Amino acid sequence: MKNFISVHDVQDIDSLVKKALSYKADPFKDKALGTNKRIGLLFLNPSMRTRLSTQIAAQNLGMEAIVFNVGQEGWALEFEEEAIMSGSTVEHVKDAAPIMGKYFDILAIRTFPSLKNRDDDYSELFIQQFIKYAGIPVVSLESATLHPLQSLTDILTITETATAIKRPKIVLTWAPHVKPLPQCVANSFSQWVNAWGKADFVITHPEDYELSEQFTKGATITHNQDEALKDADYVYVKNWSTFNDYGKIYTNDPEWMLTNEKLQLTNNARVMHCLPVRRNVELSDEILDGPNSLVTHEASNRVWAAQAVLSEILSSLNK
């Protein structure tokens, strides 16, 4: 594995999940793999679970992890080619990224969409420019359109808990939120579940909240949440803003919030969310604090997903 930006960088999802689970059983079994190797964690946006879990994963493999909050601690970066830098940006990625490539063996980057210009966001300019100029493996800690470490964690969590279910029914349901959020997690979850191919996958959302077909193709899509929830084994709850009329909120209907009453339509489904979550807006207290919630279990698995990815990249570097 050279980079980890999307599911397309993974040759075998099940093999990667198996490796992650092996690290969960024995976190320090490869503690010498990353000896004398250094990972730079660059955050252009805030993070809690992604930052901490990736640091822990790197340290479990013997790596030194250095965190740099670009927006708060560094110069404002310019990413456009041939930019006339007479505005607020101070340093071009063409100058910054090659230096990062000298300082680190692996570079992990978290970016975020503007939700203003869809073409700009979906071009993934920020992370692509780091890949182009850093000259070392790049790991996405979330980009403008995808969150692959979260999605690997999600497949890992489903695999780990669905041992008695041959082919689970997985439902991704839109939820209300107080502000427009990116499509990253929903895009990524859809991409990974479809690529995994071991589930019956349904996406449900209000009208006008369609995601890009490049990520959802292969899933059943419905605007009827109750219909979607029927006999579901897993329900993944997430808000996202509009894709076509980009970055908007058209509805904030509280009826889309998942409750125990709606859960009765399912096959006693386990409920997932990437966190952070707006309690009693996206998900009710009764769900989050109840026996069907997997959110804490899911978040704890972030370490093992990151460790499996870093292990794959380190193994390629050490060849």
C-alpha positions in Angstrom: 0.0 0.0 0.0 1.5 3.3 -1.1 -1.2 5.8 0.0 -4.5 5.4 1.8 -7.0 7.8 0.4 -10.0 5.6 -0.4 -11.1 2.0 -0.7 -9.4 1.9 -4.1 -6.0 1.8 -2.2 -7.0 -1.5 -0.6 -6.5 -4.8 -2.4 -8.5 -7.0 0.0 -10.9 -5.4 2.5 -11.3 -8.6 4.5 -7.6 -9.1 4.8 -7.1 -5.6 6.1 -10.0 -6.1 8.6 -8.4 -9.4 9.7 -5.1 -7.6 10.3 -6.8 -4.9 12.3 -8.5 -7.5 14.5 -5.1 -9.2 15.0 -3.8 -5.9 16.4 -6.8 -5.6 18.6 -5.9 -9.0 20.1 -2.2 -8.2 20.4 -1.5 -4.4 20.0 2.3 -4.6 20.3 3.1 -7.7 18.2 4.8 -5.5 15.5 6.2 -2.9 17.8 9.6 -3.0 16.0 8.0 -2.4 12.5 8.1 1.3 12.8 11.4 1.7 14.7 13.3 4.8 13.5 10.2 5.9 11.4 8.3 9.1 11.9 4.7 10.0 11.0 3.5 13.6 10.6 -0.1 14.2 11.5 -1.2 17.5 9.8 -4.6 18.9 10.8 -6.1 21.7 8.8 -9.3 21.1 10.8 -10.2 19.9 14.4 -10.1 16.3 15.4 -10.3 14.2 18.5 -10.8 10.4 17.7 -8.9 10.5 14.4 -6.0 12.3 16.0 -5.7 10.3 19.1 -6.3 6.9 17.6 -3.7 7.4 14.8 -1.1 8.6 17.3 -1.8 5.5 19.4 -1.7 3.2 16.4 1.7 4.7 15.3 3.2 4.3 18.7 2.0 0.7 18.9 4.1 0.1 15.8 7.1 1.8 17.3 6.8 5.0 15.3 7.3 8.6 16.5 4.2 10.6 15.9 4.3 14.4 15.6 1.1 16.4 15.4 0.9 19.8 13.7 -2.2 21.9 13.7 -1.6 23.8 10.5 -4.4 26.3 10.9 -3.5 27.3 14.4 0.2 26.8 14.6 1.5 27.3 11.0 1.4 29.5 8.0 -1.8 29.7 5.9 -1.2 27.4 2.9 -1.9 28.1 -0.7 -2.8 25.1 -2.9 -3.7 26.6 -6.3 -1.1 26.2 -9.0 0.3 29.5 -10.4 -1.3 31.5 -7.6 -0.4 35.1 -7.1 0.0 35.1 -3.4 -1.0 38.6 -2.6 -3.8 37.6 -0.2 -4.0 35.8 3.1 -1.9 32.7 2.2 1.7 32.8 3.2 3.3 29.6 2.0 2.6 27.4 -1.0 2.1 23.7 -0.6 4.8 23.2 -3.3 7.3 24.6 -0.8 5.9 23.1 2.4 5.1 19.5 1.2 8.6 18.6 0.0 10.0 19.7 3.4 7.4 17.4 5.1 8.6 14.7 2.9 12.1 15.1 4.3 11.0 15.3 7.9 8.7 12.3 7.9 8.4 8.8 6.5 4.6 8.9 6.3 2.3 12.0 6.1 -1.2 11.9 7.4 -3.5 14.8 6.6 -7.0 16.0 7.7 -8.7 18.5 5.4 -12.3 19.6 5.2 -14.6 20.9 2.4 -15.6 24.5 2.0 -19.2 23.4 1.2 -19.2 26.4 -1.2 -17.9 25.1 -4.5 -18.6 21.5 -5.2 -16.1 21.2 -8.1 -13.3 22.6 -5.9 -14.2 20.3 -3.0 -14.6 17.2 -5.1 -11.3 17.8 -6.9 -9.6 16.9 -3.6 -7.0 19.6 -4.4 -5.6 19.8 -0.9 -4.7 16.2 -0.3 -3.8 15.6 -4.0 -1.3 18.5 -3.8 0.4 16.9 -0.7 0.6 13.5 -2.6 2.1 15.3 -5.6 4.7 17.2 -3.8 5.6 15.4 -0.5 7.1 12.3 -2.2 6.2 10.0 0.7 3.1 7.9 1.5 0.0 10.0 2.4 -2.8 8.8 4.6 -6.2 10.6 4.6 -7.4 11.4 8.1 -10.5 12.8 6.3 -10.6 14.7 3.1 -13.2 16.9 1.4 -15.2 13.9 0.1 -14.1 10.8 2.0 -13.1 9.5 5.5 -11.5 6.1 4.7 -10.1 5.3 8.2 -13.6 5.8 9.6 -15.1 3.5 7.0 -12.5 0.8 7.5 -13.4 1.0 11.2 -17.1 0.6 10.4 -16.5 -2.5 8.3 -14.3 -3.9 11.0 -17.0 -3.2 13.6 -19.7 -4.9 11.5 -17.5 -7.9 10.8 -16.6 -8.3 14.4 -20.2 -8.1 15.7 -22.1 -9.9 12.9 -20.7 -13.3 13.4 -24.2 -15.0 13.4 -25.5 -13.1 10.4 -24.5 -14.4 7.0 -25.4 -11.3 5.0 -26.5 -8.4 7.1 -28.9 -5.7 6.0 -27.1 -2.4 6.5 -29.0 0.9 6.4 -27.4 4.3 6.1 -29.9 6.9 7.2 -29.8 10.7 7.0 -30.4 12.5 10.3 -31.2 16.1 11.2 -28.5 18.6 12.2 -28.3 22.3 13.1 -25.8 23.2 10.3 -24.8 21.9 6.9 -22.2 19.0 7.2 -20.0 17.5 4.5 -20.9 14.3 2.6 -17.5 12.7 3.5 -18.6 10.1 6.0 -21.7 9.1 4.1 -19.8 9.0 0.8 -17.1 6.9 2.3 -19.3 4.5 4.1 -21.3 3.9 0.9 -18.1 3.4 -1.1 -16.7 0.8 1.4 -19.9 -1.1 1.9 -20.5 -1.4 -1.8 -16.9 -2.4 -2.4 -17.1 -5.0 0.4 -20.1 -6.6 -1.2 -21.1 -8.7 1.8 -24.3 -6.9 2.8 -27.6 -5.8 1.5 -27.2 -2.0 1.5 -29.9 0.6 1.7 -29.5 4.4 1.9 -32.5 6.4 3.1 -32.8 10.2 3.1 -35.3 13.0 2.4 -35.8 14.1 -1.1 -33.0 16.3 -2.5 -30.3 14.8 -0.3 -29.0 12.4 -2.9 -25.2 11.6 -2.7 -22.9 11.3 -5.6 -23.6 8.2 -7.6 -19.9 7.5 -7.8 -20.2 6.4 -4.2 -23.7 5.0 -3.9 -24.0 2.9 -7.1 -25.0 -0.6 -6.0 -27.1 0.5 -3.0 -30.9 0.6 -2.8 -32.0 4.2 -2.3 -35.3 5.2 -0.8 -36.9 8.4 0.7 -39.1 6.2 3.1 -37.1 5.7 6.3 -39.6 3.3 7.8 -39.4 1.1 4.7 -35.6 1.2 4.8 -35.4 0.2 8.4 -37.5 -2.9 8.1 -35.5 -5.9 9.1 -32.2 -4.0 9.2 -29.3 -5.5 11.2 -27.2 -2.4 11.3 -28.3 1.3 11.1 -25.6 3.9 10.4 -26.9 7.3 11.3 -25.3 10.4 9.8 -26.3 13.9 8.6 -25.1 15.4 5.3 -25.9 18.5 3.4 -27.2 18.6 -0.2 -24.9 17.5 -3.1 -26.7 18.8 -6.2 -27.5 22.3 -4.8 -24.3 22.0 -2.9 -23.9 22.4 0.8 -27.4 23.4 1.8 -30.0 22.4 4.4 -33.4 21.9 2.8 -35.1 20.2 5.8 -34.4 19.6 9.4 -37.4 17.4 10.1 -37.0 15.9 13.6 -39.0 12.9 12.4 -35.8 11.6 10.8 -34.1 11.2 14.2 -33.7 7.6 15.1 -35.6 6.4 18.2 -36.4 3.2 20.0 -39.9 3.2 18.4 -38.3 3.2 14.9 -35.8 0.6 16.0 -38.7 -1.8 16.5 -39.0 -2.0 12.7 -35.5 -3.5 12.5 -34.1 -6.9 13.3 -33.0 -5.5 16.7 -30.4 -3.5 14.8 -27.1 -2.3 16.1 -26.8 1.5 15.7 -23.6 3.2 14.5 -22.4 6.8 14.3 -18.9 8.2 13.6 -19.1 10.8 16.4 -19.3 13.6 17.5 -23.1 13.4 17.7 -25.7 16.0 18.5 -27.8 14.2 21.1 -31.5 14.4 20.7 -31.0 16.0 17.3 -29.3 13.3 15.2 -29.7 10.5 17.7 -31.9 10.2 20.8 -30.5 9.6 24.3 -32.4 6.4 24.5 -30.6 5.0 21.5 -27.1 6.3 22.4 -27.3 5.1 26.0 -29.2 1.9 25.1 -28.1 -1.7 24.4 -28.3 -1.3 20.6 -25.7 1.4 20.4 -22.3 0.5 19.0 -20.9 4.0 18.9 -18.3 3.6 21.8 -17.2 0.2 20.5 -17.0 1.6 17.0 -14.9 4.6 18.1 -12.5 2.3 20.1 -11.8 0.3 16.9 -10.4 3.4 15.3 -7.0 2.5 16.7 -6.9 -0.9 15.1 -8.0 0.3 11.7 -5.3 2.9 11.7 -2.7 0.4 12.9 -3.5 -2.0 10.1 -3.2 0.8 7.5 0.1 2.1 8.9 1.4 -1.5 9.1 0.7 -2.1 5.4 2.5 1.1 4.5 5.4 0.5 6.7 5.8 -3.0 5.3 6.0 -1.5 1.8 8.6 1.0 3.0 10.7 -1.7 4.6 10.9 -3.9 1.5 
